[in-house]
Amino acid sequence: MLAPEARGIVRATAPAILSSKAALRFRMWHHLAEERARRSLFEEFVVGEQRVGLIEALIECGEQRHPHAAPRLARQLPPAELARLHDVLKPALHKAIREVLGATATRAVLNAWDETFVYLLAPAAA
């Protein structure tokens, strides 16, 4: 389960992230050197019956609007691939959040978004 503090930080910063979703994705794209890593940005996630992108799935984890249907990857990946996905996207996500949020992207904010990212990928490993 996502820690209440992380959930609160994600909820508080979600409006700024969501309003800059295209910019965030664009910035992540430019922080990823390999084509395979760039394709990872377009992984689909499932929230209830709806397919969403990475940013929307992360925000859903924080807002928990569907408490009985945690977001999950639309396709099943082996644990090694999930670890690779996290390791490749985490630095790009952090850099993009810093660029979008500016001074409000403190270490606590980045840690909360990373904890949410780990939480998002965890149900897929189960």
C-alpha positions as CSV (number, residue, x, y, z in Angstrom):
1,M,0.0,0.0,0.0
2,L,1.1,3.5,-0.8
3,A,2.2,5.5,2.3
4,P,-0.3,8.2,3.3
5,E,2.5,10.9,3.2
6,A,3.4,9.9,-0.4
7,R,-0.3,9.8,-1.4
8,G,-0.8,13.3,0.0
9,I,2.2,14.7,-1.8
10,V,1.1,13.1,-5.1
11,R,-2.5,14.5,-4.6
12,A,-1.1,18.0,-3.8
13,T,1.2,18.0,-6.9
14,A,-1.1,16.1,-9.3
15,P,-2.9,19.2,-10.7
16,A,0.4,20.8,-11.8
17,I,1.6,17.5,-13.2
18,L,-1.7,16.8,-15.0
19,S,-1.9,20.3,-16.5
20,S,1.7,19.8,-17.8
21,K,1.2,16.1,-18.8
22,A,2.2,16.7,-22.5
23,A,5.3,18.7,-21.4
24,L,6.2,16.1,-18.8
25,R,6.0,13.3,-21.4
26,F,8.0,15.4,-23.9
27,R,10.7,16.1,-21.4
28,M,10.9,12.4,-20.3
29,W,11.3,11.5,-24.0
30,H,14.3,13.8,-24.3
31,H,15.9,12.4,-21.2
32,L,15.7,8.8,-22.5
33,A,18.6,8.0,-24.8
34,E,17.5,4.6,-26.3
35,E,14.5,4.0,-28.6
36,R,13.5,1.0,-26.4
37,A,13.4,3.2,-23.4
38,R,11.3,5.8,-25.2
39,R,8.8,3.2,-26.3
40,S,8.4,2.4,-22.5
41,L,6.7,5.8,-22.1
42,F,3.8,4.5,-24.1
43,E,3.0,1.5,-21.9
44,E,-0.7,1.3,-21.2
45,F,-2.1,0.8,-17.8
46,V,-5.6,-0.3,-16.8
47,V,-7.7,1.6,-14.3
48,G,-11.0,-0.3,-13.9
49,E,-12.2,-0.7,-17.5
50,Q,-10.2,2.2,-18.9
51,R,-6.7,2.2,-20.5
52,V,-4.6,5.2,-19.5
53,G,-1.0,6.3,-19.8
54,L,1.8,6.4,-17.2
55,I,1.1,9.9,-15.9
56,E,-2.6,9.2,-15.4
57,A,-1.9,5.8,-13.8
58,L,0.5,7.5,-11.3
59,I,-2.0,10.1,-10.4
60,E,-4.7,7.5,-10.0
61,C,-2.5,5.7,-7.5
62,G,-2.2,8.9,-5.5
63,E,-5.9,9.9,-5.7
64,Q,-7.2,6.4,-5.3
65,R,-10.5,7.2,-6.9
66,H,-11.0,3.5,-7.6
67,P,-9.8,1.9,-4.3
68,H,-10.9,-1.6,-5.4
69,A,-9.2,-1.5,-8.8
70,A,-5.5,-0.4,-8.4
71,P,-4.0,0.7,-11.7
72,R,-1.9,-2.1,-13.4
73,L,0.0,-2.6,-16.6
74,A,-2.2,-3.6,-19.5
75,R,0.2,-6.4,-20.4
76,Q,2.0,-8.7,-18.1
77,L,5.8,-8.3,-17.8
78,P,8.3,-10.6,-16.1
79,P,9.9,-9.2,-12.9
80,A,13.2,-8.5,-14.7
81,E,11.4,-6.3,-17.3
82,L,9.4,-4.5,-14.6
83,A,12.7,-3.7,-12.8
84,R,14.2,-2.5,-16.1
85,L,11.1,-0.3,-16.7
86,H,11.5,1.3,-13.3
87,D,15.3,1.8,-13.6
88,V,15.0,3.3,-17.1
89,L,12.0,5.6,-16.5
90,K,12.8,6.8,-12.9
91,P,15.6,9.2,-13.8
92,A,13.7,10.6,-16.7
93,L,10.6,11.0,-14.5
94,H,12.6,12.8,-11.8
95,K,14.2,15.2,-14.3
96,A,10.9,15.9,-16.0
97,I,9.1,16.6,-12.7
98,R,12.0,18.9,-11.6
99,E,11.6,20.8,-14.9
100,V,7.8,21.0,-14.7
101,L,7.4,21.8,-11.0
102,G,10.6,23.9,-10.6
103,A,11.4,24.8,-7.0
104,T,8.4,22.7,-5.6
105,A,10.1,19.5,-6.8
106,T,11.8,18.9,-3.5
107,R,13.4,15.6,-2.6
108,A,10.2,14.6,-0.7
109,V,8.1,15.3,-3.8
110,L,10.5,13.2,-6.0
111,N,10.5,10.4,-3.5
112,A,6.7,10.4,-3.3
113,W,6.4,10.1,-7.0
114,D,9.0,7.3,-7.1
115,E,7.2,5.5,-4.3
116,T,4.0,5.8,-6.3
117,F,5.8,4.5,-9.4
118,V,7.1,1.4,-7.5
119,Y,3.6,0.9,-6.1
120,L,2.2,1.2,-9.6
121,L,4.5,-1.5,-11.0
122,A,4.1,-3.9,-7.9
123,P,0.6,-5.3,-8.7
124,A,1.8,-6.3,-12.2
125,A,4.5,-8.4,-10.6
126,A,2.0,-10.3,-8.4
